[in-house]
Amino acid sequence: MLIMSKIIRAKYKKEDDMIFISHLDLQRLLQRAFRRAKINLSYSEGFNPHPKMSYGNALAELGKEHADVVVLDADLAGATKTAVFMKAFPERHIDCGIAEANMMGVAAGLAACGKIPFASTFAMFAAGRAYEIVRNSIGYPGLNVKIGATHAGISVGEDGATHQCNEDIALMRTIPGMTIINPADDVEAKSAVEAAILHNGPVYLRFGRLAAPVFNDKETYKFEMGKGITLREGDDITIIATGLMVSEAVAASDELKKEGINAGVINIHTIKPLDKELICRAAEDSGILMTVEEHSVIGGLGSAVAEAVTECYPVPVIKIGVNDEYGHSGPAADLLKE
């Protein structure tokens, strides 16, 4: 497949009106930019909070204002950081034990009684093991249950393929009425939890394991469910990223700038409902889109973006994520580079 690209005209300073490059060569060029970009994610929290810590802190803080919030976990309060809420509100925390499907059923019952339950566990268990209960007991009746899925994607690292849930977004996208939020930093994660509380309906909140750089200003940041955020303007290509990969997309944009390539960056924190208007406008402006996600390239952000542009402004969509294979065991930063 050959595609017309302003990128190569910029890269090689050609004066031709049209220059063609193979889709494969273009993909390799962009992947090199991501590999050169410095990975700013780590297990060590330091100055950058873990998204799961943001989740636990937000629940504890918002629990003061919302007495109807109840938090459930499946024997993982320490790992998911819901222990922060448990310490503040022990009477509103329920440990359901290692029984994730049962926990989702309990959450459904609480929601039916007017509570706002947050069912918390690893993404592999929330979306994987408990899928049928989420679908039939939460999604089908449209109950007001919030699912806090931590340790999502390959950032689980050494825990390996059995715990690296790279399919959860795809699974949750298929449930009618399910909202999917994948925040990029501490500020966005806390805002996402508040938005989930205020939203009436099921919400799947996805959190990676690694500490991520904070690039949003908590004083000015405004979270709008279903609305993407343009972080960089660019008319050569637009990189559309979600979750932990947003900060890496910005770093890759800097690398591409050195090559004379003007790459825009969009943060899609809400994967469903998707901001189709913003994505279609980016497709028209740059002519090429690239999606980056810590998830399978099948059924996740890349698929959602590709589906959107086929309806409004068909352009090539290059998807970077986990290919059609299981994850590998190893340091998370190395896996993300891979």
Secondary structure, DSSP 8 states (H G I E B T S, - for coil): -EEE-HHHHHHHT---S--EEEHHHHHHHHHHHHHHS----BSS-TTS--HHHHHHHHHHHHTTT-TTEEEEESS-HHHHTTHHHHHH-GGGEEE--S-HHHHHHHHHHHHHTT-EEEEEEEHIIIIIITHHHIIIIIITTT---EEEEESBGGGGGGG-TTT-B-SHHHHHHTSTT-EEE---SHHHHHHHHHHHHHS-S-EEEE--SSB----S-TTT----TT--EEEE--SSEEEEE-TTHHHHHHHHHHHHHHTT--EEEEE--EEES--HHHHHHHHHHHS-EEEEEEEESSSSHHHHHHHHHHHH----EEEEEE-SS----S-HHHHHH-
